[in-house]
Amino acid sequence: QVHRKSVKKGFDFTLMVAGESGLGKSTLVDSLFLTNLYTTRTLLSAEERLTKTLEIQKHEVDIEERGVKVKLTVVDTPGFGDAVDNSQCWKPIAEYIDQQMEQYFRDESGLNRKNIQDGRVHCLLYFISSLGHGL
């Protein structure tokens, strides 16, 4: 009975992708879920990428496979690792994950727990450039 209810209601899944520009993050996500999440994406020139800061973007899509509904949220981090000094580039990502965990904890601790939106990051894929000289 619990299984049937869960399948009928559907699941929330949040995937975060991080890595330098041009490593194939959006291509992998599009081919993995057979969607086209990045229809409004524009490719930036080298000069624009130098001045761009890390900005976290969310893309949502509803997927149904064999009667199971999944609300997929892909959290993209364009500009991550593109700077010369990347010693502090991880901080906005860690802050975002902490914010989502705190929000979920507040919602679950409240009185109205019926319609909680799960924005927690369930999986983070970190893309490493093959041209680097090590981690």
C-alpha positions in Angstrom: 0.0 0.0 0.0 2.8 2.5 0.8 4.6 1.5 -2.4 1.4 2.2 -4.5 0.9 5.5 -2.8 4.5 6.5 -3.4 4.5 5.5 -7.1 1.2 7.3 -7.6 2.4 10.5 -6.0 5.8 10.5 -7.7 9.3 11.3 -6.5 11.4 14.4 -6.4 15.0 14.0 -7.5 17.6 16.8 -7.6 20.8 16.4 -9.5 23.6 19.0 -9.3 26.3 19.1 -12.0 29.5 21.0 -11.4 32.7 21.4 -13.4 34.5 23.7 -15.9 32.7 24.9 -19.0 32.8 22.6 -22.0 33.2 19.3 -20.2 29.8 17.9 -21.4 27.6 18.4 -18.3 24.5 19.5 -20.2 25.1 16.9 -22.9 25.2 14.1 -20.4 22.1 15.3 -18.5 20.2 15.7 -21.8 21.1 12.2 -23.0 20.8 10.5 -19.6 17.1 11.6 -19.2 16.2 11.9 -22.9 15.2 15.6 -22.5 16.3 18.9 -23.7 16.7 21.0 -20.6 19.0 23.6 -22.0 16.9 25.1 -24.8 17.5 28.7 -23.8 21.3 28.3 -23.2 23.7 30.7 -24.9 27.3 30.0 -25.2 29.5 32.8 -23.9 32.7 34.1 -25.5 36.0 34.0 -23.7 35.8 37.6 -22.6 32.3 37.1 -21.2 33.4 34.0 -19.3 36.2 35.9 -17.6 33.9 38.4 -16.0 31.1 35.9 -15.2 30.7 34.8 -11.6 29.3 31.5 -10.5 25.5 31.6 -10.7 23.5 28.6 -9.7 20.6 27.8 -12.1 17.7 25.3 -11.7 16.0 23.5 -14.5 12.9 21.4 -13.8 11.2 18.7 -15.9 8.6 16.1 -15.2 9.4 12.6 -16.4 7.2 9.5 -16.4 8.6 6.1 -16.9 6.4 2.9 -16.6 3.8 4.8 -14.6 6.3 6.3 -12.1 6.4 10.1 -12.0 9.7 11.8 -11.3 10.0 15.6 -10.8 13.6 16.0 -11.9 15.4 19.2 -10.9 18.9 19.7 -12.4 21.0 22.3 -10.6 23.6 23.7 -13.0 26.7 25.6 -11.9 27.9 27.4 -15.0 31.3 29.2 -14.5 32.4 26.8 -11.8 36.2 26.2 -12.0 36.6 28.6 -15.0 38.7 31.2 -13.0 42.5 31.2 -12.7 42.3 31.0 -8.9 39.7 28.3 -8.0 40.6 28.1 -4.3 37.2 29.5 -3.1 34.9 28.5 -6.1 33.3 25.6 -4.1 31.8 28.0 -1.5 28.6 29.0 -3.4 27.9 25.3 -4.1 28.3 24.3 -0.4 26.2 27.2 0.7 23.4 26.3 -1.7 23.4 22.6 -0.5 23.3 23.8 3.1 20.5 26.2 2.4 18.4 23.5 0.8 19.0 21.1 3.8 18.1 23.8 6.3 14.9 24.6 4.4 13.9 21.0 4.3 14.6 20.6 8.0 12.5 23.7 8.8 9.6 22.4 6.6 9.7 19.0 8.3 9.9 20.5 11.8 6.8 22.7 11.1 3.2 21.9 11.7 2.1 21.5 8.0 4.2 18.6 6.7 1.7 17.4 4.1 3.1 19.2 1.0 6.8 19.6 1.7 8.9 20.5 -1.4 12.1 18.5 -1.3 14.8 20.8 -2.8 17.7 18.9 -1.2 20.5 17.9 -3.6 20.3 14.1 -3.9 23.3 13.6 -6.2 26.2 15.8 -7.3 28.2 14.9 -10.4 31.6 16.6 -10.5 33.2 16.7 -13.9 37.0 16.8 -14.0 38.9 18.0 -17.0 41.2 15.5 -18.6 43.6 18.2 -19.6 44.5 19.1 -16.0 47.8 18.3 -14.3 46.1 16.5 -11.4 43.7 17.3 -8.7 
